[in-house]
Amino acid sequence: MNKASKIVVTFGTFDVFHIGHLNILKRAAEYGDQLFVGVSSDRLNIEKKGRAPIYSEPERLAIVQHIKPVTDVFVEDSLELKAKYLRDHNADVLVMGNDWEGKFDHLRDICEVVYLPRTEGISTTETIHKIKKYE
């Protein structure tokens, strides 16, 4: 790995992949040369959101892995291990959606922390509600 490379890490569930997911990955990639994406495990998603993802962990990892700006993916199994994941990947920048604004400022001693605006009018929850409406 090139020492001069700037490494970006971001995290998400990436369930029911939509344009908001693509936008944050593309924008996160602009902060460096390599983009590593922590995809929330099924177990973590159940803990965070009280429901299992629509798509399984291996399916979500495969989808995100094949998005053009993504260098590699890994499983995020705990919100409390973010610092470990950042260190494991030698992160220079952590990029998160602004719905997490301020929640990861304590990691600034490891790397730069950037919060990006979410894509207006789209979320996985809204998409799932739309689908259910048509059942």
N, C-alpha and C positions, 0 to 999 in steps of 0.2 A: 504494500500500500504506500502510495506517495505521501511523504511527510507533509508536503505543502497542501495536500487536499483538505478542504474544509468540509467537515462532516456534520450533517444535519440529521436529527432524529425527531420523529413525530409519532404520535400514538392515536389509536382509534379502534372502534369495533368494525367499521366498514361493512356493516350488514346492509343488504339491499342497496348495493353500490349505486350512487347517483351523482349528478353533476357537482354537487357540493363537495363530495369526496374527491372527485377529480380535481376540482379547483384548489382545494387545500394542498393536495399532493404536488400539483404543478407550482403553486406559489411557494411551498416549503422548499422545493428543489432549487429555487432561485437564490436561496441563502447560502448555498454551498456547492460542492462538487459531487458529493455522494449523499444519497438519502436513504436512511434506514428507517423502517416503519415497524413499530410495535403494534401488532394486531391483538386486541383483547381476546383472551381465551374464552371459551364458552362459559366456564365456571365464573370468571370475573364478570362477564356480561350479566349473568344471572344475579350475582351479588350487587352490581351497580344499578341495574335496571329492573330487576325482579322478573325477568323473562329470558328465555333462551333466545339466541339469535335465530333468524329465519334460515340463514345459511350456516353450515357447520364451520368449525374452526379451520379444518383443512381446505375447504372451499374458499373461505375468505382470505386465507394466506395465499392461495394460488391466484386469486383474482388480483390482489394488491401486488403480488410479486411481478405480475406481467404488465403493470402500468409503466409506461415508458420511462418516467423520471426516477423510478424506484430502483435503488441499487440492490437491496435485500430486505427481507422481512424477518421478524422474530416474534415469538409468542410473548405477550405481556400477561403475566399471571397474577400480578398484584400492583395496585396503585402505589403501595408503600415502597416498591422496589424501583421507582423511577430513577433515583440517583444511581443505583447499581447498573441499570440498563444504559444510562448515559455514560458512565465510566467504562462499561464493557465495550461500548462502541466508540470510545474516544471522542465523544460529541463536542463539537464547537458551538453548536446552536440547537436549542430545543424549540420546536415550533408547535404551538397549540392553537386551537380555535379560541376566539375571544369569549366564548361561554365559560372558559376556564380562567379568565382574567384574574391575575393576582394569586391564583392557587399554587403556582409553581415558582414564585419569585424566590423562595428559599433555595432553589437550585442554581441561582446565579453565581454561586461560588464554584460551580462545576463548569458552567458554560453560559453563553448568552441565552436569554429566554425571550422569545417573540410570540406575541398573541396576534393572530390574524382574524379579520372579520369573517364571519360565516357567510355563506352564500344566501342571499335573501330568498325567502319563500320556499325553501326546501329543507326537509329533514327526513331521516329514516322513519321517525314516528308518524309524521304527516303522510308519508308515502304508504306506510302500512295501513293507516286509517282510510286512505283513498281506496286501496285494494279491498279492504273489508267492506266498504260501502257498496262495492259492485258484486259481492258474493250473493 
